[in-house]
Amino acid sequence: MRAGEVMTRNVVTVHPDAPVREAACMMDDLNVGALPVCDGKRLVGIITDRDITVRATADGMRPDLTPVHAVMTDDVCWCFEDDSIEAIEQEMGRRQIRRLPVVDGRKRPAGMISLGDLANDLAEGTEDTLRLISSPAEPDRARRRRQASNRYGSWPDYYGPDADLPRG
């Protein structure tokens, strides 16, 4: 089985200079979790709902002013329409990604293949791919503005001797 037989076609793309809010609205309207980012017809990245949440929202970026290129994944993994599903599953598992843009012979976006596409077509190896994707992963970017240490601290001891409990 090949990518072209399983992928979702007619995928909508977003420009790298578009505001993050526009990308989020597009994802909502299309009921998808990722959009290929294209500068003209050239694939330059991918933005996911997780990118928006973890990279933009968590850092306090303003969605109307933050461009997609500021939070997208620019080291995008992609495949050709005629690549084998087995090779695609191995790469998705190795990189722990759930979606992969598919390009044509001229390296222009032709579609998108997702773990859901593989599961719907009962592609052999999907179980193993899911298992690899779901393994704990290393952080993909260094924290820029946030400092993780001491930011969240430990849970307060609500029921300890100093707790101010309501009297009932």
DSSP file (Angstrom, degrees, kcal/mol; ACC not computed):
  #  RESIDUE AA STRUCTURE BP1 BP2  ACC     N-H-->O    O-->H-N    N-H-->O    O-->H-N    TCO  KAPPA ALPHA  PHI   PSI    X-CA   Y-CA   Z-CA
    1    1 A M              0   0    0      0, 0.0    84,-2.4     0, 0.0    85,-0.3   0.000 360.0 360.0 360.0 143.6    0.0    0.0    0.0
    2    2 A R  B >>  -A   84   0A   0     82,-0.2     3,-1.4    83,-0.1     4,-0.7  -0.750 360.0-110.5-115.2 159.7    1.2    3.5   -0.9
    3    3 A A  H >> S+     0   0    0     80,-2.2     4,-2.9    77,-0.3     3,-1.3   0.877 114.9  61.0 -55.2 -42.0    0.7    7.0    0.8
    4    4 A G  H 34 S+     0   0    0     77,-2.9    -1,-0.3     1,-0.3    78,-0.1   0.724 101.4  53.9 -61.0 -22.1   -1.4    8.1   -2.2
    5    5 A E  H <4 S+     0   0    0     -3,-1.4    -1,-0.3    76,-0.3    -2,-0.2   0.692 120.7  28.8 -83.8 -19.3   -3.9    5.4   -1.5
    6    6 A V  H << S+     0   0    0     -3,-1.3    -2,-0.2    -4,-0.7   108,-0.2   0.697  95.1 103.1-112.5 -28.7   -4.5    6.3    2.1
    7    7 A M  S  < S-     0   0    0     -4,-2.9     2,-0.5    -5,-0.2   106,-0.2  -0.043  72.7-112.4 -64.2 159.9   -3.9   10.1    2.4
    8    8 A T  E     -B  112   0B   0    104,-3.3   104,-2.0     1,-0.0     3,-0.2  -0.817  38.3-151.7 -87.4 128.1   -6.5   12.8    2.7
    9    9 A R  E     +B  111   0B   0     -2,-0.5   102,-0.2   102,-0.2   101,-0.1  -0.386  66.3  41.7 -95.4 176.1   -6.4   14.9   -0.5
   10   10 A N  S    S-     0   0    0    100,-0.5     2,-0.3     1,-0.2    -1,-0.2   0.900  75.4-176.2  54.4  47.6   -7.4   18.5   -1.1
   11   11 A V        -     0   0    0     -3,-0.2     2,-0.3    99,-0.1    -1,-0.2  -0.564  21.9-128.8 -78.5 136.1   -5.6   19.7    2.1
   12   12 A V        -     0   0    0     -2,-0.3     2,-0.3    14,-0.1    -1,-0.1  -0.640  25.8-157.5 -82.6 140.4   -5.9   23.4    3.0
   13   13 A T        -     0   0    0     -2,-0.3     2,-0.3    22,-0.1    24,-0.2  -0.742   5.6-142.1-115.8 165.6   -2.6   25.1    3.7
   14   14 A V  B     -e   37   0C   0     22,-2.2    24,-2.2    -2,-0.3    33,-0.0  -0.951  21.1-116.2-127.0 148.4   -1.8   28.3    5.7
   15   15 A H    >   -     0   0    0     -2,-0.3     3,-1.6    22,-0.2    53,-0.3  -0.566  23.3-123.6 -81.5 145.6    0.9   30.9    4.9
   16   16 A P  T 3  S+     0   0    0      0, 0.0    53,-2.6     0, 0.0    54,-0.3   0.756 111.3  52.5 -62.2 -23.9    3.8   31.3    7.4
   17   17 A D  T 3  S+     0   0    0     51,-0.2     3,-0.1    50,-0.2    22,-0.0   0.503  84.1 110.7 -90.5  -3.7    2.9   35.0    7.9
   18   18 A A  S <  S-     0   0    0     -3,-1.6    50,-2.7     1,-0.1    51,-0.2  -0.371  80.3 -99.4 -66.0 148.2   -0.7   34.4    8.7
   19   19 A P  B >>  -H   67   0D   0      0, 0.0     4,-1.6     0, 0.0     3,-0.6  -0.387  25.3-119.7 -67.7 149.4   -1.7   35.1   12.3
   20   20 A V  H 3> S+     0   0    0     46,-2.7     4,-2.6    43,-0.4     5,-0.2   0.854 113.8  60.8 -56.1 -37.5   -1.9   32.1   14.6
   21   21 A R  H 3> S+     0   0    0     42,-2.3     4,-2.6    45,-0.2    -1,-0.2   0.902 101.7  52.5 -59.3 -40.4   -5.6   32.9   15.2
   22   22 A E  H <> S+     0   0    0     -3,-0.6     4,-2.4    41,-0.3    -1,-0.2   0.921 109.7  48.3 -61.3 -44.0   -6.3   32.4   11.5
   23   23 A A  H  X S+     0   0    0     -4,-1.6     4,-2.4     1,-0.2    -2,-0.2   0.918 111.9  49.6 -62.2 -42.5   -4.6   29.0   11.6
   24   24 A A  H  X S+     0   0    0     -4,-2.6     4,-2.2     1,-0.2    -2,-0.2   0.902 111.1  49.0 -63.9 -41.0   -6.6   28.0   14.7
   25   25 A C  H  X S+     0   0    0     -4,-2.6     4,-2.9     2,-0.2    -1,-0.2   0.896 110.3  51.3 -65.2 -39.9   -9.9   29.1   13.1
   26   26 A M  H  X S+     0   0    0     -4,-2.4     4,-2.5     2,-0.2    -2,-0.2   0.928 109.9  49.3 -62.0 -44.7   -9.1   27.2    9.9
   27   27 A M  H  X>S+     0   0    0     -4,-2.4     5,-1.9     1,-0.2     4,-1.1   0.904 112.6  48.3 -61.2 -41.2   -8.4   24.1   12.0
   28   28 A D  H  <5S+     0   0    0     -4,-2.2     3,-0.4     2,-0.2    -2,-0.2   0.943 113.1  46.6 -64.4 -48.1  -11.7   24.6   13.8
   29   29 A D  H  <5S+     0   0    0     -4,-2.9    -2,-0.2     1,-0.2    -1,-0.2   0.874 120.2  39.2 -61.6 -38.4  -13.7   25.1   10.6
   30   30 A L  H  <5S-     0   0    0     -4,-2.5    -1,-0.2    -5,-0.2    -2,-0.2   0.546 104.1-128.9 -89.9  -8.7  -12.0   22.1    8.9
   31   31 A N  T  <5 +     0   0    0     -4,-1.1     2,-0.3    -3,-0.4    -3,-0.2   0.934  64.2 129.5  56.6  49.5  -12.1   19.9   12.0
   32   32 A V      < -     0   0    0     -5,-1.9    -1,-0.2    -6,-0.1    -2,-0.1  -0.864  57.8-143.8-127.4 163.1   -8.4   19.0   11.7
   33   33 A G  S    S+     0   0    0     -2,-0.3    16,-2.4     1,-0.1    17,-0.4   0.363  80.2  34.7-108.4   3.0   -5.5   19.2   14.1
   34   34 A A  E     - F   0  48C   0     14,-0.3    14,-0.2    15,-0.1    -1,-0.1  -0.994  55.5-163.1-156.7 149.3   -2.7   20.3   11.7
   35   35 A L  E     - F   0  47C   0     12,-2.6    12,-2.4    -2,-0.3     2,-0.2  -1.000  26.7-121.3-132.5 134.7   -2.2   22.4    8.6
   36   36 A P  E     - F   0  46C   0      0, 0.0   -22,-2.2     0, 0.0     2,-0.6  -0.527  27.8-135.6 -66.8 142.2    0.8   22.3    6.2
   37   37 A V  E     -eF  14  45C   0      8,-2.9     7,-3.1   -24,-0.2     8,-1.3  -0.910  28.1-176.9-104.7 122.0    2.5   25.7    6.1
   38   38 A C  E     - F   0  43C   0    -24,-2.2     2,-0.9    -2,-0.6     5,-0.2  -0.965  28.6-154.8-127.6 136.0    3.3   26.8    2.5
   39   39 A D  E >  S- F   0  42C   0      3,-2.3     3,-1.2    -2,-0.4     2,-0.6  -0.862  85.9 -44.0-101.8  94.0    5.0   29.8    1.1
   40   40 A G  T 3  S-     0   0    0     -2,-0.9    -2,-0.1     1,-0.2     0, 0.0  -0.742 124.6 -26.7  77.0-124.0    3.4   29.8   -2.2
   41   41 A K  T 3  S+     0   0    0     -2,-0.6     2,-0.5    -3,-0.1    -1,-0.2   0.354 116.6 103.2-102.3   4.5    3.4   26.2   -3.3
   42   42 A R  E <  S-F   39   0C   0     -3,-1.2    -3,-2.3    66,-0.1     2,-0.4  -0.773  71.7-129.2 -95.5 127.9    6.5   25.3   -1.3
   43   43 A L  E     +F   38   0C   0     64,-0.7    -5,-0.2    -2,-0.5     3,-0.1  -0.621  36.1 163.0 -73.3 121.7    6.0   23.3    2.0
   44   44 A V  E     -     0   0C   0     -7,-3.1     2,-0.3    -2,-0.4    32,-0.2   0.459  58.7 -36.3-119.6  -6.9    8.0   25.2    4.7
   45   45 A G  E     -F   37   0C   0     -8,-1.3    -8,-2.9    30,-0.1     2,-0.3  -0.988  51.9-106.6 174.8-171.1    6.5   23.7    7.9
   46   46 A I  E     -FG  36  73C   0     27,-1.7    27,-3.0    -2,-0.3     2,-0.4  -0.990  18.1-156.6-145.1 141.9    3.5   22.3    9.7
   47   47 A I  E     -F   35   0C   0    -12,-2.4   -12,-2.6    -2,-0.3     2,-0.3  -0.984  13.6-170.2-122.5 133.5    1.4   23.8   12.5
   48   48 A T  E  >  -F   34   0C   0     -2,-0.4     4,-1.9   -14,-0.2   -14,-0.3  -0.740  39.0-109.7-116.5 165.2   -0.6   21.7   14.9
   49   49 A D  H  > S+     0   0    0    -16,-2.4     4,-2.1    -2,-0.3     5,-0.1   0.844 122.3  55.0 -60.4 -32.1   -3.2   22.5   17.5
   50   50 A R  H  >>S+     0   0    0    -17,-0.4     4,-3.4     2,-0.2     5,-0.6   0.888 102.8  54.7 -68.7 -39.3   -0.6   21.4   20.0
   51   51 A D  I  >>S+     0   0    0      1,-0.2     4,-1.9     2,-0.2     5,-1.3   0.927 109.9  47.9 -57.1 -44.5    1.9   24.0   18.6
   52   52 A I  I  X>S+     0   0    0     -4,-1.9     5,-2.6     3,-0.2     4,-0.5   0.921 118.3  40.0 -64.0 -44.0   -0.6   26.7   19.1
   53   53 A T  I  <>S+     0   0    0     -4,-2.1     5,-1.8     3,-0.2    -2,-0.2   0.960 125.8  31.4 -70.5 -52.1   -1.4   25.6   22.7
   54   54 A V  I  <5S+     0   0    0     -4,-3.4    -3,-0.2     3,-0.2    -2,-0.2   0.882 129.5  32.0 -80.9 -39.2    2.0   24.7   23.9
   55   55 A R  I  <<S+     0   0    0     -4,-1.9     4,-0.2    -5,-0.6    -3,-0.2   0.882 131.4  25.1 -88.2 -39.7    4.2   27.2   22.0
   56   56 A A  I  <XS+     0   0    0     -5,-1.3     5,-2.6    -4,-0.5     4,-0.3   0.943 126.4  37.6 -91.5 -58.0    2.0   30.2   21.6
   57   57 A T  I > <S+     0   0    0     -5,-2.6     3,-1.7     1,-0.2    -3,-0.2   0.926 116.1  51.6 -63.9 -46.5   -0.6   30.2   24.4
   58   58 A A  T 3 <S+     0   0    0     -5,-1.8    -1,-0.2     1,-0.3    -3,-0.1   0.802 111.4  48.9 -62.9 -28.4    1.7   28.9   27.1
   59   59 A D  T 3 5S-     0   0    0     -3,-0.3    -1,-0.3    -4,-0.2    -2,-0.2   0.408 116.4-114.7 -90.9   2.4    4.3   31.6   26.2
   60   60 A G  T < 5 +     0   0    0     -3,-1.7    -3,-0.2    -4,-0.3     2,-0.1   0.730  55.5 164.9  75.4  21.7    1.6   34.3   26.3
   61   61 A M      < -     0   0    0     -5,-2.6    -1,-0.2    -6,-0.2    -2,-0.0  -0.453  41.9-116.6 -71.9 145.2    1.8   35.1   22.6
   62   62 A R    >>  -     0   0    0      1,-0.1     4,-2.2    -2,-0.1     3,-1.1  -0.741  17.4-147.2 -85.5 119.9   -1.0   37.2   21.2
   63   63 A P  T 34 S+     0   0    0      0, 0.0   -42,-2.3     0, 0.0   -43,-0.4   0.760  95.7  51.6 -63.1 -26.9   -2.8   35.1   18.5
   64   64 A D  T 34 S+     0   0    0    -44,-0.2    -2,-0.0     1,-0.2   -42,-0.0   0.724 120.3  34.0 -79.8 -20.6   -3.8   38.0   16.4
   65   65 A L  T <4 S+     0   0    0     -3,-1.1    -1,-0.2   -46,-0.1    -4,-0.0   0.609  97.0  90.3-108.9 -16.6   -0.2   39.3   16.3
   66   66 A T  S  < S-     0   0    0     -4,-2.2   -46,-2.7     2,-0.0   -45,-0.2  -0.723  71.0-136.6 -87.3 122.8    1.9   36.1   16.3
   67   67 A P  B >   -H   19   0D   0      0, 0.0     3,-1.8     0, 0.0     4,-0.5  -0.458  19.0-117.2 -76.7 151.8    2.7   34.8   12.9
   68   68 A V  G >> S+     0   0    0    -50,-2.7     4,-1.8   -53,-0.3     3,-1.8   0.866 111.7  64.7 -52.7 -41.2    2.4   31.1   12.2
   69   69 A H  G 34 S+     0   0    0    -53,-2.6    -1,-0.3     1,-0.3   -52,-0.1   0.718  92.0  65.2 -61.7 -19.2    6.1   30.8   11.5
   70   70 A A  G <4 S+     0   0    0     -3,-1.8    -1,-0.3   -54,-0.3    -2,-0.2   0.749 118.7  20.2 -73.7 -23.1    6.9   31.7   15.1
   71   71 A V  T <4 S+     0   0    0     -3,-1.8    -2,-0.2    -4,-0.5    -1,-0.2   0.487  98.9 106.4-124.3  -6.9    5.3   28.6   16.5
   72   72 A M  S  < S-     0   0    0     -4,-1.8     2,-0.7   -56,-0.1   -25,-0.2  -0.216  76.3-107.9 -71.3 164.3    5.2   26.1   13.5
   73   73 A T  B     -G   46   0C   0    -27,-3.0   -27,-1.7     1,-0.1     3,-0.2  -0.863  35.5-179.8 -89.9 115.5    7.5   23.1   13.2
   74   74 A D  S    S+     0   0    0     -2,-0.7     2,-1.4   -29,-0.2    -1,-0.1   0.651  70.6  72.5 -95.4 -15.3    9.9   24.1   10.4
   75   75 A D  S    S+     0   0    0    -29,-0.1     2,-0.2     2,-0.0    -1,-0.2  -0.505  80.7 179.9 -91.5  65.2   11.9   20.8   10.4
   76   76 A V        -     0   0    0     -2,-1.4     2,-0.4   -32,-0.2    24,-0.1  -0.465  24.7-143.2 -79.4 135.9    8.9   19.1    8.9
   77   77 A C        +     0   0    0     -2,-0.2     2,-0.3    18,-0.0    -1,-0.0  -0.803  30.8 167.8 -92.1 136.3    9.0   15.5    8.0
   78   78 A W        -     0   0    0     -2,-0.4     2,-0.3    22,-0.2    24,-0.2  -0.895  19.3-151.5-142.5 170.3    7.2   14.6    4.7
   79   79 A C  E     -c  102   0B   0     22,-1.9    24,-3.0    -2,-0.3     2,-0.2  -0.924  21.5-107.7-140.3 166.6    6.7   11.8    2.3
   80   80 A F  E >   -c  103   0B   0     -2,-0.3     3,-1.7    22,-0.2   -77,-0.3  -0.604  32.4-113.0 -91.4 157.5    6.0   11.2   -1.4
   81   81 A E  T 3  S+     0   0    0     22,-1.4   -77,-2.9     1,-0.3   -76,-0.3   0.803 117.3  49.5 -57.6 -31.7    2.7    9.9   -2.7
   82   82 A D  T 3  S+     0   0    0    -79,-0.2    -1,-0.3   -80,-0.2     2,-0.1   0.360  82.7 118.3 -95.7   7.8    4.4    6.7   -3.8
   83   83 A D  S <  S-     0   0    0     -3,-1.7   -80,-2.2     1,-0.1   -79,-0.2  -0.437  72.6-104.0 -69.5 147.8    6.2    5.9   -0.6
   84   84 A S  B  >  -A    2   0A   0    -82,-0.2     4,-2.1     1,-0.1   -82,-0.2  -0.425  15.5-129.4 -74.4 146.9    5.2    2.7    1.1
   85   85 A I  H  > S+     0   0    0    -84,-2.4     4,-3.0     1,-0.2     5,-0.2   0.869 108.9  59.1 -61.3 -37.3    2.9    2.8    4.1
   86   86 A E  H  > S+     0   0    0    -85,-0.3     4,-2.0     1,-0.2    -1,-0.2   0.925 107.6  44.6 -59.6 -45.4    5.5    0.5    6.0
   87   87 A A  H  > S+     0   0    0      2,-0.2     4,-2.1     1,-0.2    -1,-0.2   0.889 113.9  50.6 -66.1 -39.2    8.2    3.1    5.6
   88   88 A I  H  X S+     0   0    0     -4,-2.1     4,-2.8     2,-0.2     5,-0.2   0.924 109.3  50.4 -64.7 -44.9    5.9    5.9    6.6
   89   89 A E  H  X S+     0   0    0     -4,-3.0     4,-2.4     1,-0.2    -1,-0.2   0.901 109.9  50.9 -60.7 -41.3    4.8    4.1    9.7
   90   90 A Q  H  X S+     0   0    0     -4,-2.0     4,-2.7    -5,-0.2    -1,-0.2   0.921 112.7  45.7 -62.7 -43.2    8.4    3.5   10.7
   91   91 A E  H  X S+     0   0    0     -4,-2.1     4,-2.5     2,-0.2    -2,-0.2   0.907 112.2  50.5 -68.4 -41.6    9.2    7.2   10.3
   92   92 A M  H  X>S+     0   0    0     -4,-2.8     5,-2.1     1,-0.2     4,-1.0   0.915 114.3  45.6 -61.5 -42.3    6.1    8.4   12.1
   93   93 A G  H  <5S+     0   0    0     -4,-2.4     3,-0.2    -5,-0.2    -2,-0.2   0.917 112.5  49.8 -66.0 -44.2    7.0    6.0   15.0
   94   94 A R  H  <5S+     0   0    0     -4,-2.7    -2,-0.2     1,-0.2    -1,-0.2   0.896 120.5  35.8 -62.2 -41.1   10.6    7.0   15.0
   95   95 A R  H  <5S-     0   0    0     -4,-2.5    -1,-0.2    -5,-0.2    -2,-0.2   0.527 105.5-127.9 -90.7  -6.8    9.8   10.7   15.1
   96   96 A Q  T  <5 +     0   0    0     -4,-1.0     2,-0.3    -3,-0.2    -3,-0.2   0.938  57.1 145.5  57.1  52.3    6.7   10.3   17.3
   97   97 A I      < -     0   0    0     -5,-2.1    -1,-0.2    -6,-0.1    -2,-0.1  -0.914  42.5-160.8-120.2 149.0    4.4   12.2   14.9
   98   98 A R  S    S+     0   0    0     -2,-0.3    17,-2.2     1,-0.1     2,-0.3   0.560  76.4  43.0-102.5 -12.9    0.8   11.6   14.2
   99   99 A R  E     - D   0 114B   0     15,-0.2    15,-0.2    16,-0.1    -1,-0.1  -0.985  58.9-172.7-139.1 146.3    0.5   13.5   10.9
  100  100 A L  E     - D   0 113B   0     13,-2.7    13,-2.8    -2,-0.3   -22,-0.2  -0.971  23.1-128.1-142.6 122.3    2.7   13.7    7.8
  101  101 A P  E     - D   0 112B   0      0, 0.0   -22,-1.9     0, 0.0     2,-0.5  -0.422  22.9-145.1 -65.6 145.1    2.3   16.0    4.8
  102  102 A V  E     -cD  79 111B   0      9,-2.8     8,-3.5   -24,-0.2     9,-1.7  -0.951  15.4-164.4-113.6 131.3    2.4   14.2    1.5
  103  103 A V  E     -cD  80 109B   0    -24,-3.0   -22,-1.4    -2,-0.5     2,-0.1  -0.810  13.1-127.4-116.0 157.4    4.1   15.8   -1.5
  104  104 A D    >   -     0   0    0      4,-2.4     3,-2.1    -2,-0.3    -1,-0.1  -0.164  48.6 -77.6 -87.5-172.0    4.0   15.1   -5.2
  105  105 A G  T 3  S+     0   0    0      1,-0.3    -1,-0.0     2,-0.1   -25,-0.0   0.720 133.8  52.1 -62.1 -22.9    6.9   14.6   -7.6
  106  106 A R  T 3  S-     0   0    0      2,-0.1    -1,-0.3     3,-0.0     0, 0.0   0.258 119.6-110.6 -95.8  11.3    7.5   18.4   -7.7
  107  107 A K  S <  S+     0   0    0     -3,-2.1   -64,-0.7     1,-0.3    -2,-0.1   0.820  72.9 139.8  62.7  34.4    7.5   18.5   -3.9
  108  108 A R        -     0   0    0    -66,-0.1    -4,-2.4     1,-0.1    -1,-0.3  -0.862  65.6 -88.7-104.2 143.9    4.3   20.4   -3.7
  109  109 A P  E     + D   0 103B   0      0, 0.0    -6,-0.3     0, 0.0     3,-0.1  -0.244  49.4 165.7 -54.6 129.9    1.7   19.5   -1.1
  110  110 A A  E     -     0   0B   0     -8,-3.5  -100,-0.5     1,-0.4     2,-0.3   0.542  59.4 -49.1-118.3 -19.5   -0.6   16.7   -2.4
  111  111 A G  E     -BD   9 102B   0     -9,-1.7    -9,-2.8  -102,-0.2    -1,-0.4  -0.982  52.5 -93.9 172.8-166.5   -2.3   15.7    0.9
  112  112 A M  E     -BD   8 101B   0   -104,-2.0  -104,-3.3    -2,-0.3     2,-0.5  -0.998  19.8-156.0-142.2 139.9   -1.8   14.6    4.4
  113  113 A I  E     - D   0 100B   0    -13,-2.8   -13,-2.7    -2,-0.4     2,-0.3  -0.976  18.9-179.0-119.0 132.8   -1.6   11.2    6.0
  114  114 A S  E  >  - D   0  99B   0     -2,-0.5     4,-2.1   -15,-0.2   -15,-0.2  -0.801  44.9-106.8-125.6 166.4   -2.5   10.7    9.7
  115  115 A L  H  > S+     0   0    0    -17,-2.2     4,-2.4    -2,-0.3     5,-0.2   0.867 122.8  56.9 -58.3 -35.7   -2.5    7.9   12.2
  116  116 A G  H  > S+     0   0    0    -18,-0.3     4,-2.8     2,-0.2    -1,-0.2   0.886 103.4  52.3 -63.1 -39.5   -6.3    8.0   11.7
  117  117 A D  H  > S+     0   0    0      2,-0.2     4,-1.8     1,-0.2    -2,-0.2   0.919 110.8  48.0 -61.1 -43.1   -6.0    7.5    8.0
  118  118 A L  H  <>S+     0   0    0     -4,-2.1     5,-2.4     1,-0.2    -2,-0.2   0.911 113.2  47.2 -64.4 -42.4   -3.8    4.4    8.7
  119  119 A A  H ><5S+     0   0    0     -4,-2.4     3,-1.2     1,-0.2    -2,-0.2   0.901 109.8  53.2 -66.8 -40.8   -6.3    3.1   11.2
  120  120 A N  H 3<5S+     0   0    0     -4,-2.8    -1,-0.2     1,-0.3    -2,-0.2   0.851 113.5  43.1 -63.7 -33.8   -9.3    3.6    8.9
  121  121 A D  T 3<5S-     0   0    0     -4,-1.8    -1,-0.3    -5,-0.2    -2,-0.2   0.333 108.4-127.2 -93.7   7.7   -7.6    1.7    6.2
  122  122 A L  T < 5 -     0   0    0     -3,-1.2    -3,-0.2     1,-0.2     2,-0.1   0.871  36.1-168.9  49.4  44.0   -6.4   -1.0    8.6
  123  123 A A    > < -     0   0    0     -5,-2.4     3,-1.7    -6,-0.1    -1,-0.2  -0.409  27.4-107.5 -64.9 135.2   -2.8   -0.6    7.4
  124  124 A E  T 3  S+     0   0    0      1,-0.2    -1,-0.1    -3,-0.1    -5,-0.0  -0.414 104.7  28.9 -63.3 134.8   -0.6   -3.4    8.7
  125  125 A G  T 3> S+     0   0    0     -2,-0.1     4,-2.2    -3,-0.1    -1,-0.2   0.352  79.6 119.9  97.4  -5.5    1.8   -2.1   11.4
  126  126 A T  H <> S+     0   0    0     -3,-1.7     4,-2.7     1,-0.2     5,-0.2   0.876  72.7  55.7 -61.9 -37.7   -0.5    0.7   12.6
  127  127 A E  H  > S+     0   0    0      1,-0.2     4,-2.2     2,-0.2    -1,-0.2   0.928 109.5  45.5 -59.4 -46.3   -0.6   -0.8   16.1
  128  128 A D  H  > S+     0   0    0      2,-0.2     4,-2.4     1,-0.2    -1,-0.2   0.892 111.8  52.5 -65.5 -39.2    3.2   -0.7   16.4
  129  129 A T  H  X S+     0   0    0     -4,-2.2     4,-2.8     2,-0.2     5,-0.2   0.933 109.3  49.2 -61.5 -46.2    3.3    2.8   15.0
  130  130 A L  H  X S+     0   0    0     -4,-2.7     4,-2.1     1,-0.2    -1,-0.2   0.907 110.0  51.9 -59.2 -43.0    0.7    4.0   17.6
  131  131 A R  H  < S+     0   0    0     -4,-2.2     4,-0.4     1,-0.2    -1,-0.2   0.918 112.7  44.6 -61.6 -44.5    2.8    2.3   20.3
  132  132 A L  H >< S+     0   0    0     -4,-2.4     3,-1.0     1,-0.2    -2,-0.2   0.906 113.1  50.3 -67.1 -41.9    6.0    4.1   19.2
  133  133 A I  H 3< S+     0   0    0     -4,-2.8    -1,-0.2     1,-0.2    -2,-0.2   0.864 109.5  52.3 -63.1 -35.7    4.3    7.5   18.8
  134  134 A S  T 3< S+     0   0    0     -4,-2.1    -1,-0.2    -5,-0.2    -2,-0.2   0.495  83.2 109.7 -84.1  -4.1    2.7    7.2   22.3
  135  135 A S  S <  S-     0   0    0     -3,-1.0    -3,-0.0    -4,-0.4    -4,-0.0  -0.388  87.8 -84.5 -67.7 149.9    6.0    6.5   24.1
  136  136 A P        -     0   0    0      0, 0.0     2,-0.3     0, 0.0    -1,-0.1  -0.277  54.8-156.2 -55.6 140.3    7.3    9.3   26.3
  137  137 A A        -     0   0    0     -3,-0.1     3,-0.1   -41,-0.0   -41,-0.0  -0.775  16.0-108.0-119.9 162.5    9.2   11.8   24.3
  138  138 A E        -     0   0    0     -2,-0.3    -1,-0.0     1,-0.1     0, 0.0  -0.539  52.3 -85.7 -80.3 153.3   11.9   14.4   24.9
  139  139 A P        -     0   0    0      0, 0.0    -1,-0.1     0, 0.0     3,-0.1  -0.331  33.3-145.9 -58.3 143.2   10.9   18.1   24.7
  140  140 A D  S    S+     0   0    0      1,-0.1     2,-0.3    -3,-0.1    -2,-0.0   0.661  76.4  25.3 -90.4 -16.1   11.1   19.4   21.1
  141  141 A R  S    S-     0   0    0      0, 0.0     2,-0.2     0, 0.0    -1,-0.1  -0.989  82.4-108.3-143.1 152.4   12.3   22.9   21.9
  142  142 A A        -     0   0    0     -2,-0.3     2,-0.2     1,-0.1    -2,-0.0  -0.543  48.7 -98.5 -73.9 146.4   14.1   24.6   24.7
  143  143 A R        -     0   0    0     -2,-0.2    -1,-0.1     1,-0.2     5,-0.0  -0.491  40.3-170.4 -66.2 131.7   12.0   26.9   26.8
  144  144 A R  S    S+     0   0    0     -2,-0.2    -1,-0.2    -3,-0.0    -2,-0.0   0.946  73.1   0.6 -89.6 -65.1   12.4   30.4   25.6
  145  145 A R  S    S+     0   0    0      2,-0.0     2,-0.3     0, 0.0    -2,-0.1   0.712 113.3  80.5-102.1 -23.6   10.7   32.8   28.0
  146  146 A R        -     0   0    0      2,-0.0     2,-0.6     1,-0.0   -87,-0.0  -0.589  62.1-149.6 -89.8 146.9    9.3   30.5   30.7
  147  147 A Q        -     0   0    0     -2,-0.3     4,-0.2     1,-0.1    -3,-0.0  -0.969   4.4-165.1-112.6 118.9   11.3   29.0   33.5
  148  148 A A    >>  +     0   0    0     -2,-0.6     3,-1.2     2,-0.1     4,-0.7   0.853  63.3  91.4 -72.5 -34.5   10.0   25.7   34.6
  149  149 A S  T 34 S-     0   0    0      1,-0.3    -2,-0.1     2,-0.1     0, 0.0  -0.427 107.3  -7.9 -69.9 134.2   11.9   25.6   37.8
  150  150 A N  T 34 S+     0   0    0     -2,-0.2    -1,-0.3     1,-0.1    -2,-0.1   0.427 104.8 107.3  63.4   1.5   10.0   27.0   40.8
  151  151 A R  T <4 S+     0   0    0     -3,-1.2    -2,-0.1    -4,-0.2    -1,-0.1   0.923  93.4  20.4 -72.8 -42.7    7.3   28.3   38.5
  152  152 A Y  S  < S-     0   0    0     -4,-0.7    -1,-0.1     1,-0.1    -3,-0.1   0.715  91.3-175.6-100.0 -24.0    4.7   25.7   39.6
  153  153 A G        -     0   0    0      2,-0.0     2,-0.2     3,-0.0    -1,-0.1  -0.071  40.5 -49.5  59.3-163.6    6.2   24.6   42.9
  154  154 A S        -     0   0    0      1,-0.1     3,-0.1    -4,-0.1     0, 0.0  -0.648  66.5 -84.8-103.0 164.4    4.7   21.8   44.9
  155  155 A W        -     0   0    0     -2,-0.2    -1,-0.1     1,-0.1    -2,-0.0  -0.412  52.1-108.7 -64.2 138.3    1.0   21.4   45.8
  156  156 A P        -     0   0    0      0, 0.0     2,-1.6     0, 0.0     3,-0.2  -0.357  25.6-114.7 -67.8 151.7    0.1   23.2   48.9
  157  157 A D    >   +     0   0    0      1,-0.2     3,-1.2    -3,-0.1     5,-0.2  -0.656  41.8 173.5 -87.0  84.5   -0.6   21.2   52.0
  158  158 A Y  T 3  S+     0   0    0     -2,-1.6    -1,-0.2     1,-0.3    -3,-0.0   0.789  75.8  40.7 -65.4 -29.2   -4.2   22.0   52.3
  159  159 A Y  T 3  S+     0   0    0     -3,-0.2    -1,-0.3     4,-0.1    -2,-0.1   0.190  91.2 111.1-109.7  17.7   -4.9   19.6   55.1
  160  160 A G  S X  S-     0   0    0     -3,-1.2     3,-1.6     1,-0.1     0, 0.0  -0.125  90.1 -83.9 -79.2-176.3   -1.8   20.2   57.2
  161  161 A P  T 3  S+     0   0    0      0, 0.0    -1,-0.1     0, 0.0    -3,-0.0   0.749 128.5  50.3 -64.4 -23.8   -1.6   21.8   60.6
  162  162 A D  T 3  S+     0   0    0     -5,-0.2     2,-0.1     2,-0.1    -3,-0.1   0.388  81.5 124.0 -95.1   5.1   -1.5   25.3   59.0
  163  163 A A    <   -     0   0    0     -3,-1.6     2,-1.1     1,-0.1    -5,-0.1  -0.414  58.7-140.6 -70.4 138.0   -4.5   24.8   56.8
  164  164 A D        -     0   0    0     -2,-0.1    -1,-0.1     2,-0.0    -2,-0.1  -0.753  31.6-176.8 -98.4  86.1   -7.3   27.3   57.1
  165  165 A L        -     0   0    0     -2,-1.1     2,-0.1     1,-0.1    -6,-0.0  -0.610  30.0-107.5 -88.3 142.9  -10.2   24.9   56.8
  166  166 A P        -     0   0    0      0, 0.0     2,-0.5     0, 0.0    -1,-0.1  -0.412  31.9-126.6 -66.1 143.4  -13.8   26.1   56.8
  167  167 A R              0   0    0      1,-0.1     0, 0.0    -2,-0.1     0, 0.0  -0.785 360.0 360.0 -92.6 132.1  -15.7   25.3   59.9
  168  168 A G              0   0    0     -2,-0.5    -1,-0.1     0, 0.0     0, 0.0   0.446 360.0 360.0-124.2 360.0  -18.9   23.4   59.3
